Amino acid sequence: QVQLVESGGGLVQPGGSLRLSCAASGFAFSQYGLAWARQGPGKARVMVAAISLKNSVTYYANSVKGRFTISRDNAKNTVYLDMDSLKLDDTAVYYCNTHMDGSDYWGQGTQVTVSS
C-alpha cells in the first residue's frame, strides 16, 4: 500500500525558511519521480516542484524558482522541499505526490502559514 506522509509545516514569518519532508513507503521509492504540490485558500492544487528518480532532472514552478529546492534521499525513502525567502502567497497546504501505473498518490498534506 502506497503511503506518503508529509511533515515540517508550521507558522513562519515572511522571509523565513522551512523544510518539508515526505516519508514514503509501500513502493520502490527509488524507481519513481516525486513531486510537491500546494493548495492555497480558495485555490486549485498546483505542482510547485518535481524531481526525477535519479536526481538528474528537477522542475520548479515560476512562482518558487530560486527560492525552493527539492531533493530526495533514496536510502531514507524521503523527499524534501527546502523553502527559503517565504512570502505571504506561499501559505498553503503542501502535498507530496507520486504517479505510478496510471494513478496519482497523495499524502495528507502539511500546512504552511506565512504571516507576520
Contacts in CASP RR format, 6 or more apart in sequence:
PFRMAT RR
TARGET T0000
AUTHOR 0000-0000-0000
METHOD contacts of the structure
MODEL  1
QVQLVESGGGLVQPGGSLRLSCAASGFAFSQYGLAWARQGPGKARVMVAA
ISLKNSVTYYANSVKGRFTISRDNAKNTVYLDMDSLKLDDTAVYYCNTHM
DGSDYWGQGTQVTVSS
1 26 0 8 1.000
2 24 0 8 1.000
2 25 0 8 1.000
2 26 0 8 1.000
2 27 0 8 1.000
2 98 0 8 1.000
2 100 0 8 1.000
2 105 0 8 1.000
3 24 0 8 1.000
3 25 0 8 1.000
3 26 0 8 1.000
3 107 0 8 1.000
4 22 0 8 1.000
4 23 0 8 1.000
4 24 0 8 1.000
4 96 0 8 1.000
4 97 0 8 1.000
4 98 0 8 1.000
4 105 0 8 1.000
4 106 0 8 1.000
4 107 0 8 1.000
5 22 0 8 1.000
5 23 0 8 1.000
5 24 0 8 1.000
5 96 0 8 1.000
5 107 0 8 1.000
5 108 0 8 1.000
6 20 0 8 1.000
6 21 0 8 1.000
6 22 0 8 1.000
6 94 0 8 1.000
6 95 0 8 1.000
6 96 0 8 1.000
6 107 0 8 1.000
6 108 0 8 1.000
6 109 0 8 1.000
6 110 0 8 1.000
7 20 0 8 1.000
7 21 0 8 1.000
7 22 0 8 1.000
7 23 0 8 1.000
7 110 0 8 1.000
8 18 0 8 1.000
8 19 0 8 1.000
8 20 0 8 1.000
8 21 0 8 1.000
8 110 0 8 1.000
9 18 0 8 1.000
9 20 0 8 1.000
9 94 0 8 1.000
9 110 0 8 1.000
9 111 0 8 1.000
9 112 0 8 1.000
10 18 0 8 1.000
10 110 0 8 1.000
10 111 0 8 1.000
10 112 0 8 1.000
10 113 0 8 1.000
11 113 0 8 1.000
11 115 0 8 1.000
12 18 0 8 1.000
12 86 0 8 1.000
12 112 0 8 1.000
12 113 0 8 1.000
12 114 0 8 1.000
13 86 0 8 1.000
13 114 0 8 1.000
13 115 0 8 1.000
13 116 0 8 1.000
14 86 0 8 1.000
14 87 0 8 1.000
14 88 0 8 1.000
14 114 0 8 1.000
14 115 0 8 1.000
14 116 0 8 1.000
15 84 0 8 1.000
15 85 0 8 1.000
15 86 0 8 1.000
15 87 0 8 1.000
15 114 0 8 1.000
16 84 0 8 1.000
16 85 0 8 1.000
16 86 0 8 1.000
16 114 0 8 1.000
17 82 0 8 1.000
17 83 0 8 1.000
17 84 0 8 1.000
17 85 0 8 1.000
17 86 0 8 1.000
18 82 0 8 1.000
18 83 0 8 1.000
18 86 0 8 1.000
18 112 0 8 1.000
19 80 0 8 1.000
19 81 0 8 1.000
19 82 0 8 1.000
19 83 0 8 1.000
20 36 0 8 1.000
20 80 0 8 1.000
20 81 0 8 1.000
20 83 0 8 1.000
20 94 0 8 1.000
20 110 0 8 1.000
20 112 0 8 1.000
21 78 0 8 1.000
21 79 0 8 1.000
21 80 0 8 1.000
22 34 0 8 1.000
22 36 0 8 1.000
22 78 0 8 1.000
22 79 0 8 1.000
22 80 0 8 1.000
22 81 0 8 1.000
22 96 0 8 1.000
22 107 0 8 1.000
23 76 0 8 1.000
23 77 0 8 1.000
23 78 0 8 1.000
24 34 0 8 1.000
24 77 0 8 1.000
24 78 0 8 1.000
24 79 0 8 1.000
24 96 0 8 1.000
24 98 0 8 1.000
25 77 0 8 1.000
27 98 0 8 1.000
27 100 0 8 1.000
29 74 0 8 1.000
29 77 0 8 1.000
30 53 0 8 1.000
30 74 0 8 1.000
31 53 0 8 1.000
32 53 0 8 1.000
32 98 0 8 1.000
32 99 0 8 1.000
32 100 0 8 1.000
33 50 0 8 1.000
33 51 0 8 1.000
33 52 0 8 1.000
33 53 0 8 1.000
33 98 0 8 1.000
33 99 0 8 1.000
34 50 0 8 1.000
34 51 0 8 1.000
34 70 0 8 1.000
34 72 0 8 1.000
34 79 0 8 1.000
34 96 0 8 1.000
34 97 0 8 1.000
34 98 0 8 1.000
35 47 0 8 1.000
35 49 0 8 1.000
35 50 0 8 1.000
35 51 0 8 1.000
35 59 0 8 1.000
35 70 0 8 1.000
35 96 0 8 1.000
35 97 0 8 1.000
35 98 0 8 1.000
35 99 0 8 1.000
36 47 0 8 1.000
36 48 0 8 1.000
36 49 0 8 1.000
36 50 0 8 1.000
36 70 0 8 1.000
36 79 0 8 1.000
36 81 0 8 1.000
36 94 0 8 1.000
36 95 0 8 1.000
36 96 0 8 1.000
36 97 0 8 1.000
37 45 0 8 1.000
37 46 0 8 1.000
37 47 0 8 1.000
37 48 0 8 1.000
37 94 0 8 1.000
37 95 0 8 1.000
37 97 0 8 1.000
38 45 0 8 1.000
38 46 0 8 1.000
38 48 0 8 1.000
38 90 0 8 1.000
38 92 0 8 1.000
38 93 0 8 1.000
38 94 0 8 1.000
38 95 0 8 1.000
38 112 0 8 1.000
39 45 0 8 1.000
39 46 0 8 1.000
39 92 0 8 1.000
39 93 0 8 1.000
39 95 0 8 1.000
40 91 0 8 1.000
40 92 0 8 1.000
40 93 0 8 1.000
41 91 0 8 1.000
41 92 0 8 1.000
43 92 0 8 1.000
45 95 0 8 1.000
46 61 0 8 1.000
47 59 0 8 1.000
47 61 0 8 1.000
47 97 0 8 1.000
48 60 0 8 1.000
48 61 0 8 1.000
48 63 0 8 1.000
48 64 0 8 1.000
48 68 0 8 1.000
48 81 0 8 1.000
48 94 0 8 1.000
49 58 0 8 1.000
49 59 0 8 1.000
49 60 0 8 1.000
49 61 0 8 1.000
49 64 0 8 1.000
49 68 0 8 1.000
49 69 0 8 1.000
49 70 0 8 1.000
49 81 0 8 1.000
50 58 0 8 1.000
50 59 0 8 1.000
50 70 0 8 1.000
51 57 0 8 1.000
51 58 0 8 1.000
51 59 0 8 1.000
51 70 0 8 1.000
51 71 0 8 1.000
51 72 0 8 1.000
51 79 0 8 1.000
52 58 0 8 1.000
55 71 0 8 1.000
55 72 0 8 1.000
58 70 0 8 1.000
60 66 0 8 1.000
60 68 0 8 1.000
60 70 0 8 1.000
63 89 0 8 1.000
64 83 0 8 1.000
64 90 0 8 1.000
67 83 0 8 1.000
67 84 0 8 1.000
67 85 0 8 1.000
67 86 0 8 1.000
68 81 0 8 1.000
68 82 0 8 1.000
68 83 0 8 1.000
68 84 0 8 1.000
69 81 0 8 1.000
69 82 0 8 1.000
69 84 0 8 1.000
70 79 0 8 1.000
70 80 0 8 1.000
70 81 0 8 1.000
70 82 0 8 1.000
71 79 0 8 1.000
71 80 0 8 1.000
71 82 0 8 1.000
72 78 0 8 1.000
72 79 0 8 1.000
72 80 0 8 1.000
73 79 0 8 1.000
73 80 0 8 1.000
79 96 0 8 1.000
81 94 0 8 1.000
83 90 0 8 1.000
83 112 0 8 1.000
86 112 0 8 1.000
86 114 0 8 1.000
87 114 0 8 1.000
88 114 0 8 1.000
88 115 0 8 1.000
89 114 0 8 1.000
90 112 0 8 1.000
90 114 0 8 1.000
91 112 0 8 1.000
91 113 0 8 1.000
91 114 0 8 1.000
91 115 0 8 1.000
92 111 0 8 1.000
92 112 0 8 1.000
93 109 0 8 1.000
93 110 0 8 1.000
93 111 0 8 1.000
93 112 0 8 1.000
94 109 0 8 1.000
94 110 0 8 1.000
94 111 0 8 1.000
94 112 0 8 1.000
95 106 0 8 1.000
95 107 0 8 1.000
95 109 0 8 1.000
96 106 0 8 1.000
96 107 0 8 1.000
96 109 0 8 1.000
97 104 0 8 1.000
97 105 0 8 1.000
97 106 0 8 1.000
97 107 0 8 1.000
98 104 0 8 1.000
98 105 0 8 1.000
99 105 0 8 1.000
END
